[in-house]
Amino acid sequence: MGITTTAAVHADQRLGRGNAVAPPIFQTATFQADTAEDFARVAVEPRGHDFYTRYGNPNHAQVAAVVAELEGTEAAMVTASGMAALTTTVLALVSAGDHVIGQKSTYGGTASVLTTLLPRFGVTVTQVDQTDITAFERAFTPRTRLVLVETPSNPLLQITDLKAVADLAHANGATVVADNTFATPINQRPIESGVDLVWHSATKYLNGHSDVSAGVIAGPAEALDRIWDVGVLTGATLGPFDAWLLLRGLRTLPLRVPRHNANGEALAAALEAHPAVSRVHHPSLASHPQHELATRQMTGFGGVLSVEFEDGYDQADAFLGGLGLFQRAASLGGTESLAVHPAAMWRGMLDEAQIAASGVPLGLIRLAAGIEESEDLVADVIAAADAAA
């Protein structure tokens, strides 16, 4: 099975269903063993699913089987959130004295891991412009163990050349971990470009209904076993019901993503032509500086775009306030359309100099297109942009 709806529906069919058509929810903290030998085996089996739910659960195993099939990896595991997936992976792969390379344009939680968490444990970090492959090349040191990439990036939709970074990392003995949340395995499979491990905030597109917080890591079984060891210790455990909801969302991922793609492209094209808009960030646009790379690396461009307004913060805020179909809320990847003003969120935490240093303009709005009709979403954003002009 490849990246198809068939894989999304059937990749877990041999795991814990019994005769049930819909997988049952294994709402239990612990499992019994028939013999002492069985108990000894399940107690130490990596990524098992019939000992204790912190160690694994049949609902976890079902999600992992589907994600591994969709991403084209040997194995996968679930966590309680996307950030749990990232931190568990990083803590499993680096030690004090190691060096990590990350991106300048990246999700805020990832940036905090790079700038705040890792240095506390004696890990040095270099952040680079991910659009410049020579910046990656210059950043490697003899102590570089890990390269963290995110493409497209949040919220500027910049593209990282996965194959070029993977080749550099492997030549320097480092592991590459890619955040594939924005793209999903429907639009991009980093493993095919040489990336070692892939992680997702499964809260977003993989679940697709804005009702679960979850994370997923996919890659070689040996690496997943190391990450699982840390996950057991940190307790980054996804509840069985949440895993069941995530599995239910995964069933329709190959159906939902094309609609998100189409809506993202329609919104990007319409807003780029509006006189109040100074710039639109979306890889589908010929004006995107890395459109050619995105076309080679991706099969679809996703439903997230960001829009810059000519007159800055106040005009962006007015646009956001004029939207009718987009809800003012964080996150993305659900059936509904959401919009957020990053500078407005950050004003309580950062001064204007710090916001400017992030590279995110004050007048930028991030739009996450849902699965509504394209013409309705386009009419909504154009009316809001007209009112804000």
Secondary structure, 3 states (H helix, E strand, C coil): CCCCHHHHHHCCCCCCCCCCCCCCCCCCCECCCCCHHHHHHHHHCCCCCCCECCCCCHHHHHHHHHHHHHHCCCEEEEECCHHHHHHHHHHHHCCCCCEEEEECCCCHHHHHHHHHHHHHCCCEEEEECCCCHHHHHHHCCCCEEEEEEECCCCCCCCCCCHHHHHHHHHHCCCEEEEECCCCHHHHCCHHHHCCCEEEEECCCCCCCCCCCCCEEEEECHHHHHHHHHHHHHHCCCCCHHHHHHHHHHHCCHHHHHHHHHHHHHHHHHHHHCCCCEEEEECCCCCCCCCHHHHHHHCCCCCCEEEEEECCCHHHHHHHHHHCCCCEECCCCCCCCCEEECHHHHHCCCCCHHHHHHCCCCCCEEEEECCCCCHHHHHHHHHHHHHHHC
